[in-house]
């Protein structure tokens, strides 16, 4: 059983920064891709960023150049550094563990709220 626990969300002003963390347990963390999703009220869930077991990354166009995903396999943790935040980044952010099929995710955290507002 895999457990994912996110932290680091909160309220921030436009232009500010936050760093989200996701601690994983119950699996061999380093073998799997990891991802961050977000879901705003009334909108579909969106894949924000993902990182392979080897450290390759890709991002949604809406966050390229502002967000950075990284991982520390020694700590079983994946991070999402969010800079230049905008009100439209407001959402619940979820950490997800990649499955054996690339692009698919099979375990999810409980989510952490990010609110960007003045």
N, C-alpha and C positions, 0 to 999 in steps of 0.2 A: 504494500500500500504506500502510495506517494502522498506526502503532505507538502503543500506550498503555502507559505505565510508571507504576505506582503506587508510592507510598512513604508512610512515616509510621506504619505499623502497629507494634504492640508489645504489651507487657504493661502493664496499668494496673489500679489498684485500683478497686473499685466507687465511683461518685461522681466519678471522675476524668474527664479530657478527653484527647482526641487529635485531631489534624488530619491527615487523609489528603490527599495530593496525587496528581494524575494528569496527567502531561505527555504531550501528543499531538504527533505529527509525521506528515507525509505527507499532509495533507489541509488543506482550508480550514476550520480549526477553528471559526471564528465562525459558520459557516452551519448548524451541526448542534446538535441537542439532545445533551445528555450525561447519563449516569446513573451511579448507584452501586448495585450489587447486593451481596448477601451470601449466603453459604451456610454453614450450620453443619453439623457432622457428622450424617448421618442425616436431614437436612431438605432440603426443596426450596429452590432458589434463590429469593430474595426481592428484589424491587425496593425499595430503601430510599428513594431520592430521585432526582429528575430535574429538569433545568433546560433550558428552551428556549433557542434562539439569542438571543431577546429578553430572557432573564433571568427569565422566569416559572418558578416552582418548584412542585413538589408532593412530598408525603412519604407514606410508609407510616404508618398510624395508630400503630404501635408506636414510632415515633421522633419524631413531631410534638412540637414544643416543646423537643426536646433536640438534634436534629441540624439543621445548616444547610448547604445546598449552595450553592456560588457558583462563579463562573468569572472568569478574567482572560484575555480574548481576546488581549491584547497578548503574553501569555506562553504562549498555547496550553495553559492549565492549568485544570483544574477541581478544586475542593476539597470536602472534606466535614469540617466541624467537628462533632465529637461531644462533647457535654457530658453530665454526669450519667449516665455509663456504668453499665450493669448487667451482671451475669453473662450474661444472655440475649442480650446484644449480641455475645458471643463468636462469631466466624465468620471466614471468609476474605472479604475485601471486594474486589470487582472494579469497575473502571471500565469503562464501555461508551460507545461512540459511537452516536448515533442514526442510523437510516437515513432514507431519503426518506419512509418511512411513519411517521407519529407513533405512538409507543409501541413501535416496533420498534428493535432495536439490532443492528448488523452487525459491529462489531469490539469485542474484549475485551482487557483487560490480563491479566497473569499472576496478579494477585491479591496481596493483602498480608494477613497474619494479624493479627487483633485479638483479644487475650485479656484478658478482664476478670475478675480474680480477686484475692482477698486472700491 
